[in-house]
Amino acid sequence: MMKKRRTYTKEFKSEVVKLVFDGGRSVPEVCQQHELGESSVYAWVKQAQVDRGEGPSGALTTAEKEELSQLRRDNRELRRERDFLKQATAYFARAKQ
C-alpha cells in the first residue's frame, strides 16, 4: 500500500526555513522536532537561498518557476487550439470539394 504524500503550506515552509536561518538550528534538529524529511527541508532552504539571491547563478526563483509553469500551460493550450483549428480547416476544405 502506498503512503499518502504530505503537503505543506507556503507559510509552514517559510517558518521552517526561518528556524534554520534565524533560529540557529540545524536542518536535522528542525526535522526531528517537526517530524519532517530532511531532503524536503534541505530543498526548502536551498530554494529560499535562491529567492534571497544567494543561490547559484542561473537558478530560478520561486516566482520565475511559477511563471515558467504558467507559460508552459498556456503554450500547451495554444498548441491544442492550433491543432484543432488545423483539423477543422482540413475538414471544411474537404467538405467544400
N, C-alpha and C positions, 0 to 999 in steps of 0.2 A: 504494500500500500504506500502510495506516495505521500510525502509530508507536504502540508499546505505552506506555500511561501508567505512569509510575513511581509507586510508593507508598513512603511513608516511615513509620517507626515514630514513636510519640509521643516516645520517648527521643531519637531523632535530631533531631526538630524542636525539642525543648527545648534541646538542645545548640547548635544553630544559633542559636536566639534568644538563648541565653546569650552566645554570641560577640558578638552585636550589642549587647546591653545592657551586659554586664560586661566584655567584651573590648575595647571601644572601637573596634571595627571597623565600617566602613560596610557596608550591605547589598550593594552591588556587589562589595566585596572578598571577603566571605564566599561570595557566589555563584560568583565566579570560582575561588576556592580549592576549593570542593566541587562544582563543575560543576552548579549549580542554576539554575533560572529565577528571575529577580528578582521576578516577580509572586507566585510561591509564597512566597518568603521574606518579602516585604512583608506578605502575608496572615497568615503565622505570627506576625510581630512585632505586627501590629495586634491579632490575637486575644489574644496574650499581654498586651498593654496592657489590653485589656478585662478579662481574667481577673484582672489586678492591681488593677482598679478605676480605672484611668486613662483608660479609653475614653470615648466619648461617652455621654451619658445615654440610657438605653433600649436600649443594645447588650446582646446576650445573651452570657453567659459560656459557656464550653465545656460545663460541667455543665448549664446551662439548655438549651443546644441539644440535648444528648443526651437530656434528659428530655422535651423537646418532641417529638423524633423518636420516642421510645418511646410517648408518649401518642398520637401520630398513628397509629402502627402498631396500638396497642390499639383505638383508635376505629374504624379500618378493619375490624379483625377483628370487633368487636362489631356493626358495621353489616351485615357479611356474615351473621353468625349471626342477627341480627334478620330480615333479608330471607329467609333460609332458613326460619325458623320461620313467617313470614307465608305463604310459599308452601305449607308443609306444612299449616298450618291451613286454608287455602283448599282444598287438595286433599282433606283429610279431610271438610270441610264438604260438598263436592260429592258425595263418595262416600257420605255418610250419607243423602242425599236419595233 
